[in-house]
Amino acid sequence: VQLQASGGGLVQPGGSLRLSCAASGIIFYINDMRWYRQTPGKQRELVATITSSFTTTYAASVKGRFTISRDNAKDMVYLQMISLQPEDTAVYFCNADYRYWGQGTLVTVSS
């Protein structure tokens, strides 16, 4: 199983980024997919979930600014992030069904 996250980088406050996660080795369409984030010294935080039936949920801190989506034809999950703030700086990880983790992609929000 491999989850390959990409799309992180440096962005100014108020900017946008789209993270992508390519999945392989799993039957993608039956898995609930999640994005987490983690900063040094803190626990990993659940940011967004999209279920196999396309139901989405978000952490209160990102609701209205982040959008999770999936493309079952491509085995991909995305996280569109807008109005980014310095407190969104973290390593973002994708997760499949609570069992499998990607390697993370760093998002830095700074002027």
C-alpha positions as CSV (number, residue, x, y, z in Angstrom):
1,V,0.0,0.0,0.0
2,Q,1.3,3.4,-0.9
3,L,-0.2,6.9,-0.3
4,Q,1.9,9.6,-2.0
5,A,1.0,13.1,-0.9
6,S,2.1,16.1,-2.8
7,G,1.3,19.8,-3.4
8,G,2.7,21.3,-0.2
9,G,4.9,24.4,-0.2
10,L,5.4,28.0,1.0
11,V,2.4,30.3,0.6
12,Q,1.6,33.7,1.9
13,P,-1.2,34.3,4.4
14,G,-4.5,34.4,2.5
15,G,-3.2,32.2,-0.2
16,S,-4.3,28.9,-1.5
17,L,-2.9,25.4,-2.1
18,R,-4.2,22.1,-3.3
19,L,-2.8,18.9,-1.8
20,S,-3.1,15.6,-3.7
21,C,-2.7,12.1,-2.5
22,A,-2.3,9.2,-4.9
23,A,-3.2,5.8,-3.6
24,S,-2.1,2.4,-4.8
25,G,-2.4,-1.1,-3.4
26,I,-5.8,-0.6,-2.0
27,I,-9.3,-0.9,-3.3
28,F,-9.6,2.8,-3.2
29,Y,-13.3,3.4,-3.8
30,I,-14.3,1.4,-0.6
31,N,-12.0,3.3,1.7
32,D,-12.8,6.4,3.7
33,M,-10.0,8.9,3.2
34,R,-8.7,11.5,5.5
35,W,-6.3,14.3,5.7
36,Y,-4.5,15.0,9.0
37,R,-1.9,17.5,9.9
38,Q,0.8,17.7,12.5
39,T,3.1,20.4,13.9
40,P,6.2,19.7,16.1
41,G,5.3,18.9,19.6
42,K,1.6,18.5,18.9
43,Q,-0.6,15.5,18.3
44,R,-1.7,14.7,14.8
45,E,-5.0,16.5,14.1
46,L,-7.8,15.3,11.8
47,V,-8.5,18.0,9.3
48,A,-11.0,16.4,6.9
49,T,-12.8,13.2,6.0
50,I,-14.4,11.9,2.8
51,T,-16.2,8.6,3.1
52,S,-16.7,6.0,0.4
53,S,-20.1,7.5,-0.2
54,F,-18.6,11.0,-0.6
55,T,-19.8,12.4,2.8
56,T,-17.4,15.0,4.0
57,T,-16.7,16.4,7.5
58,Y,-14.2,19.0,8.6
59,A,-12.4,20.2,11.7
60,A,-14.0,23.4,13.0
61,S,-10.7,25.2,12.4
62,V,-10.8,24.6,8.7
63,K,-14.5,24.5,7.9
64,G,-15.4,26.9,5.1
65,R,-11.8,27.2,4.0
66,F,-10.8,23.6,3.1
67,T,-12.5,21.2,0.8
68,I,-11.8,17.5,0.5
69,S,-12.6,15.6,-2.6
70,R,-11.8,12.3,-4.3
71,D,-11.6,10.9,-7.8
72,N,-12.2,7.2,-7.6
73,A,-11.3,6.8,-11.3
74,K,-7.8,8.0,-10.5
75,D,-7.5,6.7,-6.9
76,M,-6.8,10.2,-5.8
77,V,-7.9,12.4,-2.9
78,Y,-7.4,16.1,-2.7
79,L,-7.5,18.9,-0.2
80,Q,-8.2,22.4,-1.5
81,M,-7.1,25.0,1.0
82,I,-8.0,28.7,0.7
83,S,-7.5,31.7,3.0
84,L,-4.5,30.0,4.5
85,Q,-3.2,31.3,7.8
86,P,0.1,30.8,9.6
87,E,-1.6,28.4,12.0
88,D,-2.3,26.1,9.1
89,T,1.4,25.5,8.8
90,A,2.0,21.8,9.3
91,V,2.9,18.5,7.7
92,Y,-0.2,17.2,6.0
93,F,-0.8,13.5,5.8
94,C,-3.3,11.5,3.9
95,N,-4.8,8.4,5.5
96,A,-6.9,5.5,4.2
97,D,-9.4,3.9,6.5
98,Y,-7.4,4.7,9.6
99,R,-4.9,2.0,8.6
100,Y,-2.5,3.4,6.0
101,W,-0.5,6.6,6.0
102,G,1.3,8.7,3.4
103,Q,4.6,10.3,4.0
104,G,3.3,13.8,4.5
105,T,3.8,17.1,2.6
106,L,4.8,20.3,4.3
107,V,2.7,23.4,4.1
108,T,4.2,26.6,5.3
109,V,2.1,29.7,5.5
110,S,4.3,32.8,6.1
111,S,5.0,36.2,4.7
